Amino acid sequence: MYKVFGTVKSRAFRVLWALQELDQPYDYVPSLPGDADVRAMNGTGKVPAMLDGDVQMTDSTAIITYLADKHQNLTHPAGTKERAAQDALTHTVLDEFDAILWTAAKHSFVLPEDRRVPAVKETLRWEFETNAARMGARLGDKAFLMGDQITVPDIVLTHCLGWSIIAKLGLNDPALSDYLSRMKARDAYKAAAAS
């Protein structure tokens, strides 16, 4: 059985949600970044961390990609052109959404106060809105980013869109706002959020 360490208010939510989508049993160990159980698996103390038997894993995207491949769901098969497109989209979401949100967090509360540059948040807000408009246009009227099937990039993007609201970066693109509402209405999403 899988064992997931983190909080639902962190990237660990992505792992919990993927496990719910895959209908896989797991133990959830609420852990804050830096907790001893997390540091034992990840020297940085970052969450999430996951155990699959005695194998330790870190990084939410690596974990959900592993789970998707292992259970042959939430993904296109490795070595296909569809998988290449899916991986490219996952990396786009990480570069254009996750990285911006993490930078905003660092300059809000993560970095020591004397290292924070609060003014950078206006630039990050502009960049986020620009990227959201592009992604909304790319999504168009599709149900999911890759078409008619939920895949790894949907989990990462949905988490980022929710994070952007909490971070007050705004979510002004109508297509992405609608997409976020649909994704949050999924039973697996709601089950993970209740963890």
C-alpha positions as CSV (number, residue, x, y, z in Angstrom):
1,M,0.0,0.0,0.0
2,Y,1.2,3.5,-0.8
3,K,2.0,5.9,2.1
4,V,1.8,9.6,1.3
5,F,3.4,12.3,3.5
6,G,2.4,16.0,3.2
7,T,-0.7,18.1,3.6
8,V,-3.7,18.7,1.4
9,K,-2.6,22.4,1.2
10,S,0.6,21.4,-0.5
11,R,1.7,19.7,-3.7
12,A,0.9,16.4,-1.8
13,F,-2.7,17.1,-2.8
14,R,-1.7,16.1,-6.4
15,V,-0.6,12.7,-5.2
16,L,-3.7,12.1,-3.1
17,W,-5.9,13.2,-6.0
18,A,-4.1,10.9,-8.5
19,L,-4.5,8.0,-6.1
20,Q,-8.2,8.7,-5.8
21,E,-8.5,8.9,-9.6
22,L,-6.7,5.6,-9.9
23,D,-8.8,4.0,-7.2
24,Q,-5.8,2.9,-5.2
25,P,-5.7,2.4,-1.5
26,Y,-3.2,4.5,0.5
27,D,-2.2,5.6,4.0
28,Y,-2.1,9.4,4.4
29,V,0.4,10.8,7.0
30,P,-0.3,14.5,7.5
31,S,3.2,16.0,7.6
32,L,4.5,19.5,7.4
33,P,7.5,20.5,5.3
34,G,10.6,19.8,7.5
35,D,9.0,17.2,9.7
36,A,11.4,14.4,10.7
37,D,9.5,11.7,8.8
38,V,9.7,13.9,5.6
39,R,13.4,14.7,6.1
40,A,14.1,11.0,6.4
41,M,13.0,10.6,2.8
42,N,13.8,14.0,1.4
43,G,16.8,15.9,2.8
44,T,15.2,19.3,1.7
45,G,12.2,18.5,3.9
46,K,9.9,19.3,1.1
47,V,6.5,17.5,0.7
48,P,5.2,15.4,-0.8
49,A,7.1,12.2,-0.1
50,M,5.7,8.7,-0.8
51,L,6.6,5.2,0.0
52,D,5.7,2.3,-2.3
53,G,6.8,-0.6,-0.2
54,D,10.4,0.3,0.8
55,V,10.9,2.6,-2.2
56,Q,11.0,6.3,-1.3
57,M,9.8,8.9,-3.8
58,T,9.7,12.7,-3.8
59,D,8.4,15.4,-6.2
60,S,4.7,15.5,-6.9
61,T,4.9,15.3,-10.6
62,A,7.4,12.5,-10.6
63,I,5.2,10.6,-8.2
64,I,2.0,11.0,-10.1
65,T,3.7,10.1,-13.4
66,Y,5.0,7.0,-11.7
67,L,1.5,6.1,-10.5
68,A,0.0,6.8,-13.9
69,D,2.5,4.6,-15.7
70,K,2.3,1.8,-13.1
71,H,-1.5,1.7,-13.2
72,Q,-1.8,2.6,-16.9
73,N,-4.3,5.4,-16.3
74,L,-4.1,9.2,-16.3
75,T,-1.5,8.9,-19.1
76,H,-0.8,8.0,-22.6
77,P,1.6,5.1,-23.1
78,A,5.3,5.8,-23.0
79,G,7.0,6.1,-26.4
80,T,3.9,7.4,-28.2
81,K,3.5,10.8,-29.8
82,E,0.5,11.4,-27.5
83,R,2.8,10.8,-24.5
84,A,5.4,13.2,-25.9
85,A,2.6,15.9,-26.2
86,Q,1.4,15.1,-22.7
87,D,4.9,15.4,-21.2
88,A,5.5,18.6,-23.1
89,L,2.2,20.0,-21.6
90,T,3.1,18.8,-18.1
91,H,6.5,20.7,-18.4
92,T,4.7,23.8,-19.7
93,V,2.4,23.8,-16.7
94,L,5.4,23.4,-14.4
95,D,7.3,26.2,-16.1
96,E,4.5,28.6,-16.7
97,F,2.3,28.1,-13.6
98,D,3.9,26.1,-10.8
99,A,7.3,28.0,-11.0
100,I,5.5,31.4,-10.9
101,L,3.4,30.3,-7.9
102,W,6.5,28.9,-6.0
103,T,8.4,32.1,-6.7
104,A,5.5,34.2,-5.3
105,A,5.3,32.0,-2.2
106,K,9.1,32.3,-1.7
107,H,8.8,36.1,-1.8
108,S,5.7,36.1,0.5
109,F,6.7,33.8,3.3
110,V,9.3,31.1,2.5
111,L,12.5,33.2,2.2
112,P,14.0,35.1,5.1
113,E,12.4,38.5,5.2
114,D,15.6,40.3,4.2
115,R,15.7,38.2,1.0
116,R,12.1,38.8,-0.1
117,V,11.4,41.2,-3.0
118,P,7.6,41.9,-2.6
119,A,7.6,44.0,-5.8
120,V,8.3,40.9,-7.9
121,K,4.8,39.8,-7.3
122,E,3.3,42.3,-9.7
123,T,5.5,40.9,-12.5
124,L,4.5,37.4,-11.5
125,R,0.8,38.3,-11.6
126,W,1.2,39.7,-15.1
127,E,3.1,36.7,-16.3
128,F,0.6,34.3,-14.7
129,E,-2.3,36.1,-16.4
130,T,-0.5,36.0,-19.7
131,N,0.1,32.3,-19.4
132,A,-3.4,31.6,-18.2
133,A,-4.9,33.3,-21.3
134,R,-2.6,31.2,-23.6
135,M,-3.6,28.0,-21.7
136,G,-7.3,28.9,-21.8
137,A,-7.1,29.3,-25.6
138,R,-5.2,26.0,-25.9
139,L,-7.9,24.3,-23.8
140,G,-10.7,25.7,-25.9
141,D,-13.8,23.6,-25.5
142,K,-12.0,20.4,-24.7
143,A,-13.0,18.6,-21.4
144,F,-9.4,18.0,-20.5
145,L,-6.0,19.4,-21.6
146,M,-5.3,16.3,-23.8
147,G,-8.8,16.0,-25.1
148,D,-11.4,13.6,-23.6
149,Q,-9.2,11.9,-20.9
150,I,-7.9,13.3,-17.7
151,T,-4.1,13.0,-17.6
152,V,-1.2,14.1,-15.4
153,P,-1.1,17.7,-16.6
154,D,-4.7,18.2,-15.6
155,I,-3.9,17.3,-12.0
156,V,-0.9,19.7,-12.0
157,L,-2.7,22.5,-13.7
158,T,-5.9,22.2,-11.5
159,H,-3.8,22.3,-8.4
160,C,-1.9,25.4,-9.7
161,L,-5.1,27.2,-10.6
162,G,-6.5,26.7,-7.1
163,W,-3.2,27.8,-5.6
164,S,-3.3,31.0,-7.8
165,I,-6.5,32.0,-6.1
166,I,-5.0,31.5,-2.6
167,A,-1.9,33.4,-3.7
168,K,-4.0,36.2,-5.0
169,L,-2.5,36.0,-8.5
170,G,-6.0,35.9,-9.9
171,L,-7.6,33.7,-12.4
172,N,-9.3,35.9,-14.9
173,D,-9.5,33.5,-17.9
174,P,-13.1,32.3,-18.4
175,A,-12.1,29.0,-20.0
176,L,-9.7,28.1,-17.2
177,S,-12.1,29.3,-14.5
178,D,-14.8,27.0,-15.9
179,Y,-12.2,24.2,-16.2
180,L,-11.2,24.6,-12.6
181,S,-14.9,24.3,-11.5
182,R,-15.4,21.2,-13.5
183,M,-12.2,19.6,-12.1
184,K,-13.0,20.4,-8.5
185,A,-16.5,18.8,-9.0
186,R,-14.9,15.4,-9.7
187,D,-15.5,12.8,-7.0
188,A,-11.8,11.9,-6.8
189,Y,-10.9,15.6,-6.3
190,K,-13.4,15.9,-3.5
191,A,-12.3,12.7,-1.8
192,A,-8.7,13.9,-1.9
193,A,-9.6,17.3,-0.5
194,A,-11.4,15.5,2.4
195,S,-8.2,13.5,3.3
